[in-house]
């Protein structure tokens, strides 16, 4: 009996000391934010991803074998659509606290999801460490965002169409010496307004909040911000600091997307939301 009581006490103690976000309940309880959705770990288990696997991850939405992942992306798409019923959210900024939380993978898959219904453009505005073009396998040295801002007449040349994925891409282009100056220019704002006329949905992949101030500035130009949190990894104080900076800028916070959730573990603890499709057989493509 004493051992059992000690075990329960230790379990509660470890939970109190754990400052990471593990599930959607933690997002509501610890962060006080709306949950737009949760993405399972690609491939079902955590492991270091190689270059080829990273390229596959940005196309996971269209893969039949990643049905559970695809349904999670659709859920996020629906959540973002519902947030825009009264106040339009046609231009959405995707950011996170730190690098490596999966915002680029989410941005690409979300663009594919919206591309099934709307004219969609994905902009790589991470002018420090851009990865969209590399992960999508686009040709290097292709003109992109920096060229479109400095030479507006080349805008059409800078946009690449991806018929297999269903959306257009404006990659970063050559990296400028001062990215924030480029993103803060009138030319960038004019280009973004022009794109609003051409596309129904624009998704902007930006730099992380705790690295530079680019995302903070971009948050004032968009219709809403979706904040990506890597499950069981990023610490709560770091996430809260990023969210508070965004709130201070008076941007519209759409909600939090929990990424790389351990579906198997959370299902064992009774978080059936993650295992819904497996529990009822919806992941079986033959049924």
C-alpha positions as CSV (number, residue, x, y, z in Angstrom):
1,X,0.0,0.0,0.0
2,X,2.8,2.4,0.9
3,X,4.6,1.5,-2.4
4,X,1.4,2.2,-4.3
5,X,0.9,5.6,-2.6
6,X,4.5,6.5,-3.2
7,X,4.2,5.5,-6.9
8,X,1.1,7.7,-7.3
9,X,2.8,10.6,-5.6
10,X,5.8,10.3,-7.8
11,X,3.6,10.2,-10.9
12,X,1.9,13.4,-9.9
13,X,5.3,15.0,-9.0
14,X,6.8,14.1,-12.4
15,X,3.7,15.5,-14.1
16,X,4.0,18.8,-12.2
17,X,7.7,19.0,-13.1
18,X,7.2,18.3,-16.7
19,X,7.0,21.6,-18.5
20,X,6.3,20.3,-22.0
21,X,3.0,20.1,-23.9
22,X,2.0,16.5,-24.5
23,X,-1.6,16.6,-25.7
24,X,-4.5,18.9,-26.6
25,X,-5.6,19.0,-22.9
26,X,-2.3,20.6,-22.0
27,X,-2.8,23.3,-24.7
28,X,-6.0,24.3,-23.1
29,X,-4.9,23.8,-19.4
30,X,-1.3,25.2,-19.6
31,X,-1.4,27.7,-22.5
32,X,-5.0,28.8,-22.4
33,X,-5.2,28.7,-26.2
34,X,-7.7,27.2,-28.7
35,X,-6.6,24.0,-30.3
36,X,-6.8,23.9,-34.1
37,X,-5.7,20.3,-34.3
38,X,-3.0,17.8,-33.6
39,X,-0.7,16.0,-36.0
40,X,0.6,12.4,-35.3
41,X,4.2,11.5,-35.7
42,X,5.0,10.8,-39.4
43,X,5.5,7.1,-39.8
44,X,4.2,6.3,-36.3
45,X,7.4,6.6,-34.4
46,X,10.0,9.3,-33.5
47,X,13.3,8.9,-35.3
48,X,15.8,11.2,-37.0
49,X,14.5,11.9,-40.5
50,X,16.7,11.6,-43.5
51,X,16.6,14.0,-46.5
52,X,14.3,11.7,-48.5
53,X,12.0,11.1,-45.6
54,X,11.7,14.9,-45.1
55,X,10.7,15.3,-48.7
56,X,8.1,12.6,-48.2
57,X,6.7,14.3,-45.1
58,X,5.8,17.5,-47.0
59,X,3.7,15.3,-49.3
60,X,2.2,13.1,-46.6
61,X,-1.3,14.6,-47.0
62,X,-1.7,13.0,-50.4
63,X,-0.4,9.6,-49.4
64,X,-2.9,6.8,-48.9
65,X,-0.8,5.0,-46.3
66,X,-0.7,8.2,-44.2
67,X,-4.5,8.3,-43.9
68,X,-4.5,9.3,-40.2
69,X,-2.1,12.1,-40.9
70,X,-4.2,13.3,-43.8
71,X,-7.4,13.3,-41.7
72,X,-5.5,15.4,-39.0
73,X,-4.6,17.9,-41.6
74,X,-8.2,18.1,-42.8
75,X,-9.3,18.7,-39.3
76,X,-6.9,21.7,-39.1
77,X,-8.1,22.9,-42.4
78,X,-11.7,22.8,-41.2
79,X,-10.8,24.6,-37.9
80,X,-9.1,27.4,-39.9
81,X,-12.0,27.6,-42.2
82,X,-14.5,28.0,-39.3
83,X,-12.4,30.7,-37.8
84,X,-13.0,32.8,-40.9
85,X,-16.8,32.5,-41.1
86,X,-17.3,35.9,-39.6
87,X,-13.9,37.5,-39.9
88,X,-12.0,36.4,-43.1
89,X,-8.6,34.6,-42.6
90,X,-7.4,34.3,-46.1
91,X,-3.8,35.1,-45.2
92,X,-2.5,32.8,-42.5
93,X,0.9,33.0,-40.8
94,X,2.5,29.8,-39.6
95,X,5.2,30.1,-36.9
96,X,6.6,28.4,-33.8
97,X,8.8,29.0,-30.8
98,X,11.9,27.3,-32.0
99,X,13.4,25.7,-35.1
100,X,12.6,22.1,-35.7
101,X,8.9,22.1,-34.5
102,X,7.6,21.1,-37.9
103,X,6.0,24.4,-39.2
104,X,7.3,24.0,-42.7
105,X,6.0,20.4,-43.0
106,X,2.6,21.6,-41.7
107,X,2.6,24.6,-44.1
108,X,3.2,22.4,-47.1
109,X,0.6,19.8,-46.2
110,X,-1.9,22.5,-45.2
111,X,-1.4,24.2,-48.6
112,X,-2.2,20.8,-50.3
113,X,-5.3,20.5,-48.2
114,X,-6.6,24.0,-49.0
115,X,-5.5,23.5,-52.7
116,X,-8.2,20.9,-53.1
117,X,-10.8,23.5,-52.6
118,X,-9.3,27.0,-53.3
119,X,-6.6,28.8,-55.2
120,X,-3.7,28.5,-52.7
121,X,-0.3,30.1,-52.5
122,X,2.5,29.1,-50.1
123,X,5.1,31.8,-49.4
124,X,8.4,30.9,-47.7
125,X,9.0,34.1,-45.7
126,X,11.7,32.5,-43.5
127,X,14.5,34.6,-45.0
128,X,17.1,33.2,-42.5
129,X,16.9,29.5,-43.0
130,X,14.4,28.8,-45.8
131,X,13.5,25.1,-46.4
132,X,10.3,25.0,-48.4
133,X,12.1,24.8,-51.8
134,X,14.5,22.2,-50.6
135,X,11.9,20.0,-49.0
136,X,9.6,20.3,-52.0
137,X,12.4,19.4,-54.3
138,X,12.3,22.6,-56.3
139,X,15.1,23.7,-58.6
140,X,17.8,25.7,-56.8
141,X,18.6,29.3,-57.6
142,X,15.0,29.9,-58.8
143,X,13.8,33.5,-58.3
144,X,11.6,33.9,-55.3
145,X,10.2,36.3,-52.7
146,X,13.3,38.5,-52.5
147,X,13.2,38.9,-56.3
148,X,9.5,39.6,-56.3
149,X,9.8,42.4,-53.7
150,X,12.9,44.0,-55.3
151,X,11.7,43.6,-58.9
152,X,7.8,43.5,-58.9
153,X,7.7,43.1,-62.7
154,X,9.2,39.6,-62.2
155,X,6.4,38.4,-59.8
156,X,4.9,35.9,-62.2
157,X,8.4,34.5,-62.9
158,X,8.9,33.9,-59.2
159,X,5.8,31.9,-58.6
160,X,6.1,28.1,-59.2
161,X,3.0,26.0,-59.9
162,X,2.9,22.4,-58.4
163,X,0.0,20.6,-60.2
164,X,0.7,17.3,-58.3
165,X,0.3,19.1,-54.9
166,X,-2.4,21.5,-56.0
167,X,-0.9,24.8,-55.0
168,X,1.5,27.5,-56.0
169,X,4.8,28.3,-54.3
170,X,6.7,31.5,-53.8
171,X,10.0,30.4,-52.4
172,X,12.4,32.6,-50.5
173,X,14.8,33.3,-53.4
174,X,18.3,34.7,-52.7
175,X,18.7,35.6,-49.1
176,X,18.9,39.4,-48.5
177,X,21.5,40.9,-46.1
178,X,18.7,42.4,-44.0
179,X,15.5,40.2,-44.2
180,X,13.5,42.3,-41.8
181,X,14.0,45.4,-43.9
182,X,12.8,43.5,-47.0
183,X,9.7,42.1,-45.2
184,X,9.0,45.6,-43.7
185,X,9.1,47.4,-47.0
186,X,6.2,48.9,-48.8
187,X,7.0,46.7,-51.8
188,X,6.4,43.6,-49.8
189,X,3.0,44.9,-48.5
190,X,2.0,45.8,-52.0
191,X,2.9,42.4,-53.3
192,X,1.0,40.7,-50.5
193,X,-2.1,42.8,-51.3
194,X,-1.8,41.9,-55.0
195,X,-1.6,38.2,-54.0
196,X,-4.9,38.6,-52.1
197,X,-6.6,39.5,-55.3
198,X,-5.2,36.4,-57.1
199,X,-5.6,33.7,-54.4
200,X,-8.3,32.6,-52.1
201,X,-5.8,31.4,-49.4
202,X,-2.3,32.4,-48.7
203,X,-0.1,30.5,-46.2
204,X,3.1,32.1,-45.0
205,X,5.8,30.0,-43.5
206,X,7.9,32.3,-41.3
207,X,10.9,32.2,-39.0
208,X,10.5,31.0,-35.4
209,X,9.5,33.6,-32.7
210,X,12.5,33.1,-30.5
211,X,15.1,33.4,-33.2
212,X,14.3,36.7,-34.9
213,X,11.5,39.3,-35.0
214,X,10.4,38.6,-38.6
215,X,7.3,36.6,-37.5
216,X,6.3,39.3,-35.0
217,X,6.2,41.9,-37.7
218,X,4.5,39.7,-40.3
219,X,1.8,38.9,-37.7
220,X,0.6,42.5,-38.1
221,X,0.1,42.1,-41.9
222,X,-1.9,38.8,-42.0
223,X,-5.4,37.9,-41.1
224,X,-4.4,35.4,-38.4
225,X,-1.6,33.4,-36.8
226,X,-1.4,29.6,-36.3
227,X,1.2,28.6,-33.7
228,X,2.9,25.2,-34.0
229,X,4.1,23.4,-30.9
230,X,6.1,20.2,-31.0
231,X,4.6,17.8,-28.5
232,X,6.7,16.5,-25.6
233,X,9.6,18.8,-26.6
234,X,9.2,22.6,-26.3
235,X,9.0,23.9,-22.8
236,X,5.9,25.7,-21.6
237,X,7.7,29.0,-20.6
238,X,9.3,29.3,-24.1
239,X,5.9,28.8,-25.8
240,X,4.1,31.2,-23.5
241,X,6.8,33.9,-24.1
242,X,6.3,33.6,-27.9
243,X,2.5,33.7,-27.5
244,X,2.7,36.8,-25.3
245,X,4.9,38.6,-27.8
246,X,2.3,38.0,-30.5
247,X,-0.5,39.1,-28.2
248,X,1.4,42.3,-27.5
249,X,1.5,43.0,-31.2
250,X,-2.4,42.9,-31.2
251,X,-2.4,40.2,-33.9
252,X,-5.3,37.8,-34.3
253,X,-4.3,34.4,-32.8
254,X,-6.2,31.6,-34.5
255,X,-5.0,28.9,-32.2
256,X,-2.3,26.3,-31.5
257,X,-1.5,23.2,-33.7
258,X,0.2,20.4,-31.7
259,X,2.7,18.5,-33.9
260,X,4.3,15.1,-33.7
261,X,1.9,13.7,-31.1
262,X,2.7,10.1,-29.9
263,X,-0.6,8.6,-30.9
264,X,0.1,5.2,-29.3
265,X,1.0,6.6,-25.9
266,X,-1.9,9.1,-25.8
267,X,-4.4,6.4,-26.7
268,X,-3.2,4.3,-23.8
269,X,-3.8,7.2,-21.5
270,X,-7.4,7.6,-22.7
271,X,-7.0,10.4,-25.2
272,X,-9.1,8.6,-27.7
273,X,-9.2,11.7,-30.0
274,X,-5.8,10.7,-31.4
275,X,-6.7,7.0,-32.0
276,X,-10.2,7.6,-33.3
277,X,-9.6,6.4,-36.8
278,X,-7.6,3.4,-35.7
279,X,-10.2,2.4,-33.1
280,X,-13.1,2.4,-35.5
281,X,-11.2,0.9,-38.5
282,X,-11.2,4.0,-40.7
283,X,-7.5,3.7,-41.4
284,X,-8.2,0.4,-43.2
285,X,-8.4,1.4,-46.8
286,X,-10.0,-1.9,-47.8
287,X,-13.1,-1.3,-45.6
